[in-house]
Amino acid sequence: MIDAALADGILTVTLNRPDKANSLTETMLRDLCDVMEGSGDARAMILTGTGRVFSAGADLEAARAGLATSDLWERLSGAIAALPGLTVAALNGTLAGGAMGMALACDLRIAVPSARFFYPVMKLGFLPQPSDPARMSALIGPARTKLILMGGQKIDADEALRFGLIDRIVDTPLAHARELVADSVAADPAIAQQIKAMC
């Protein structure tokens, strides 16, 4: 349910559970953590999904069994944020719930025009992942972060772009992500890593 392939220095990680809106089980989260923590050879990473939804967040049954508050979410976003190369979330569709942390931890986020964004943790009776509000606030400011986390607002791709939650709206996010990482992959890894650290 997680596909990972390293080719030409680019690690492409794909959520592959389209019949369940790419909702994440504990096994999928552990697999994602292992892939991200073991991808030191990659010069760039692209995270995407199959189907019309990037991810609906935690699988409902798994969430009820405790996955919604698992420390695996924070472990995953921390592993993505620690990757030395350029990381891009190529959002093939809607991004919801705990899956938001994966995208927030990436350096860039691009999305299809039909994508929607929401994070209904408060309504469901949970706290967000510890680092998510800070990462979201750094991108869109504290008021807009509260609009999503406390106001329960679903925002569309155009509004997400205006907010700064995503960086571009494209019809083919995976292909565009490959274009975005091309210069970084071709560069001296030490230079690319230093530029990322400087940013």
Long-range contacts (C-beta under 8 A, 24 or more apart in sequence): 1-25, 1-27, 1-28, 1-31, 2-28, 2-31, 2-32, 2-35, 4-35, 6-39, 6-41, 6-42, 8-185, 9-42, 9-43, 9-44, 9-85, 9-185, 10-42, 10-43, 10-44, 10-45, 10-46, 10-178, 10-181, 10-185, 11-35, 11-39, 11-42, 11-44, 11-45, 11-46, 12-45, 12-46, 12-48, 12-174, 13-45, 13-46, 13-47, 13-48, 14-48, 14-49, 14-50, 15-47, 15-48, 15-49, 15-50, 15-54, 15-55, 16-49, 16-50, 17-50, 18-49, 18-50, 18-51, 18-52, 18-53, 19-51, 20-56, 20-59, 21-51, 21-53, 21-55, 21-56, 21-94, 22-49, 22-50, 22-51, 22-53, 22-54, 22-55, 22-56, 22-99, 23-55, 23-56, 23-57, 23-58, 23-59, 23-60, 24-55, 24-57, 24-58, 24-59, 24-62, 24-67, 24-98, 24-99, 25-59, 25-62, 25-67, 26-62, 26-67, 26-70, 26-72, 29-67, 29-70, 29-72, 29-73, 29-76, 30-72, 32-76, 32-102, 33-72, 33-75, 33-76, 33-79, 36-76, 36-79, 36-80, 36-83, 37-79, 39-83, 40-84, 42-83, 42-85, 43-85, 43-86, 43-181, 43-184, 43-185, 43-189, 43-192, 44-85, 44-86, 44-87, 44-88, 44-181, 44-184, 44-185, 45-80, 45-83, 45-85, 45-86, 45-87, 45-88, 45-106, 46-87, 46-88, 46-90, 46-174, 46-177, 46-178, 46-181, 47-80, 47-87, 47-88, 47-89, 47-90, 47-102, 47-103, 47-106, 48-89, 48-90, 48-91, 48-92, 48-173, 48-174, 48-177, 49-91, 49-92, 49-93, 50-92, 51-92, 51-93, 52-92, 52-93, 52-94, 52-114, 53-92, 53-93, 53-94, 53-96, 54-89, 54-91, 54-92, 54-93, 54-94, 54-95, 54-99, 54-103, 54-111, 54-115, 55-95, 55-96, 55-97, 55-99, 55-102, 56-94, 56-96, 56-97, 56-99, 57-96, 57-97, 57-98, 57-99, 57-100, 58-97, 58-98, 63-124, 68-98, 68-121, 68-124, 68-126, 69-126, 69-127, 73-98, 73-101, 73-129, 74-101, 74-129, 74-130, 74-131, 76-101, 76-102, 76-105, 77-101, 77-102, 77-104, 77-105, 77-129, 77-131, 77-132, 77-135, 78-105, 78-131, 80-105, 80-106, 81-105, 81-131, 84-189, 84-192, 84-193, 84-196, 85-181, 85-184, 85-185, 85-189, 85-192, 85-193, 85-196, 86-180, 86-181, 86-184, 86-192, 86-196, 88-177, 88-180, 88-181, 90-173, 90-174, 90-176, 90-177, 91-115, 91-166, 91-173, 92-173, 92-174, 96-120, 97-121, 98-128, 98-129, 100-132, 100-136, 101-128, 101-129, 101-131, 101-132, 101-135, 104-131, 104-132, 104-135, 104-136, 104-139, 105-131, 105-135, 107-196, 108-167, 108-177, 108-180, 109-165, 109-166, 109-167, 110-166, 110-167, 110-168, 110-169, 110-170, 110-173, 110-176, 110-177, 110-180, 111-157, 111-160, 111-166, 111-168, 111-169, 111-170, 111-173, 112-157, 112-169, 112-170, 112-171, 112-173, 113-157, 113-158, 113-169, 113-171, 114-157, 115-156, 115-157, 115-160, 115-166, 116-154, 116-155, 116-156, 116-157, 117-148, 117-154, 117-155, 117-156, 117-157, 117-160, 117-165, 117-166, 118-148, 118-152, 118-153, 118-154, 118-155, 119-148, 119-149, 120-152, 121-149, 122-149, 122-150, 122-152, 123-152, 136-165, 139-163, 139-164, 139-165, 140-164, 140-165
